[in-house]
Amino acid sequence: MALERMQQLAHLTALRFQARQADMAKLMRQEAALRANLADLLAARRANAARAHAKTDVALAAGADVRWQVWADQRRAVINAELAQVLARRAALAEQLRIDFGKDQVAGKLLARQIAARRKARGKRDDQLS
């Protein structure tokens, strides 16, 4: 019965570790998307500045560039705040992931020891019977 319980424990720790890995992957995708948004915003800002410097865009000459710059700054602040939250969650999750990895490794080793001990005991019994 102890072997069955150890197998269940090893299975549960493996599932928990896999779930944390999936959570980490999701956070990393969120981080990548936010960083891509920031990069796109920066590229658009550079393009806007180049057009403003060339003075070839009528909308820019009419003052739309100022409103766009204000919007871009506000959007960048929002993205940076979201990115900071994702990075904080990722750091906390990384610690939980390390703990779950350790538990999974220990459970696997304990299960392997228990299986080896059971095989050894069966071998001794078989030797005594022959």
VMD Tcl script that draws the C-alpha trace (Angstrom):
set ca {
  {0.00 0.00 0.00}
  {2.86 2.38 0.72}
  {4.15 1.97 -2.83}
  {0.78 2.95 -4.26}
  {0.65 6.06 -2.09}
  {4.20 6.99 -3.12}
  {3.23 6.58 -6.78}
  {0.27 8.87 -6.23}
  {2.48 11.43 -4.50}
  {5.04 11.31 -7.31}
  {2.24 11.74 -9.86}
  {0.79 14.71 -7.97}
  {4.14 16.46 -7.61}
  {4.80 15.96 -11.33}
  {1.39 17.42 -12.20}
  {1.96 20.39 -9.91}
  {5.35 21.07 -11.46}
  {3.91 20.85 -14.98}
  {1.11 23.24 -14.04}
  {3.63 25.77 -12.72}
  {5.65 25.40 -15.91}
  {2.52 26.19 -17.93}
  {1.85 29.23 -15.74}
  {5.43 30.41 -16.30}
  {5.11 29.96 -20.06}
  {1.94 32.05 -20.03}
  {3.66 34.85 -18.09}
  {6.61 34.75 -20.45}
  {4.26 35.11 -23.43}
  {2.61 38.08 -21.73}
  {6.00 39.64 -21.07}
  {7.06 39.14 -24.69}
  {3.83 40.71 -25.96}
  {4.23 43.74 -23.71}
  {7.85 44.18 -24.75}
  {6.80 43.92 -28.40}
  {4.13 46.59 -27.80}
  {6.76 48.87 -26.28}
  {9.09 48.28 -29.22}
  {6.29 49.02 -31.71}
  {5.39 52.19 -29.85}
  {9.01 53.32 -29.85}
  {9.34 52.61 -33.57}
  {6.16 54.57 -34.30}
  {7.43 57.41 -32.15}
  {10.71 57.52 -34.10}
  {8.83 57.50 -37.41}
  {6.58 60.28 -36.18}
  {9.58 62.34 -35.08}
  {11.21 61.85 -38.49}
  {8.06 63.02 -40.27}
  {7.79 66.01 -37.95}
  {11.40 66.90 -38.62}
  {10.83 66.67 -42.40}
  {7.61 68.76 -42.04}
  {5.93 66.80 -44.83}
  {2.83 65.67 -42.92}
  {-0.13 68.08 -42.84}
  {-1.61 66.45 -39.71}
  {1.66 66.97 -37.89}
  {1.75 70.59 -38.94}
  {-1.79 71.02 -37.56}
  {-0.72 69.83 -34.08}
  {-1.86 66.23 -34.22}
  {1.68 65.20 -33.37}
  {1.40 66.75 -29.92}
  {-1.79 64.85 -29.14}
  {-0.26 61.66 -30.49}
  {2.87 62.17 -28.35}
  {0.71 62.62 -25.25}
  {-1.22 59.46 -26.10}
  {2.01 57.56 -26.80}
  {3.49 58.63 -23.46}
  {0.33 57.57 -21.62}
  {0.24 54.25 -23.44}
  {3.90 53.62 -22.69}
  {3.26 54.28 -18.99}
  {0.38 51.79 -18.98}
  {2.43 49.14 -20.77}
  {5.36 49.65 -18.40}
  {3.05 49.28 -15.40}
  {1.62 46.05 -16.82}
  {5.13 44.80 -17.57}
  {6.23 45.53 -14.00}
  {3.28 43.50 -12.68}
  {4.09 40.58 -14.99}
  {7.76 40.66 -13.96}
  {6.80 40.65 -10.28}
  {4.45 37.70 -10.79}
  {7.13 35.91 -12.78}
  {9.68 36.34 -10.00}
  {7.25 34.96 -7.41}
  {6.30 32.09 -9.71}
  {9.96 31.27 -10.36}
  {10.44 30.65 -6.65}
  {7.34 28.43 -6.51}
  {8.58 26.60 -9.61}
  {11.93 25.88 -7.98}
  {10.16 24.50 -4.89}
  {7.83 22.34 -6.98}
  {10.76 21.07 -9.02}
  {12.53 20.04 -5.81}
  {9.44 18.29 -4.47}
  {9.00 16.45 -7.77}
  {12.62 15.33 -7.75}
  {12.44 14.11 -4.14}
  {9.17 12.26 -4.73}
  {10.64 10.57 -7.79}
  {13.75 9.49 -5.91}
  {11.74 8.19 -2.97}
  {9.53 6.22 -5.33}
  {12.57 4.76 -7.08}
  {14.05 3.73 -3.72}
  {10.80 2.13 -2.64}
  {10.55 0.20 -5.90}
  {14.18 -0.94 -5.57}
  {13.58 -2.03 -1.97}
  {10.50 -3.98 -3.00}
  {12.40 -5.73 -5.79}
  {15.21 -6.58 -3.40}
  {12.73 -8.00 -0.89}
  {11.08 -10.09 -3.62}
  {14.47 -11.36 -4.72}
  {15.29 -12.51 -1.20}
  {11.92 -14.24 -0.93}
  {12.44 -15.97 -4.25}
  {15.89 -17.13 -3.10}
  {14.44 -18.54 0.11}
  {11.72 -20.41 -1.77}
  {14.13 -22.12 -4.15}
}
mol new
graphics top color blue
foreach p $ca { graphics top sphere $p radius 0.5 }
foreach p [lrange $ca 0 end-1] q [lrange $ca 1 end] { graphics top cylinder $p $q radius 0.2 }
display resetview
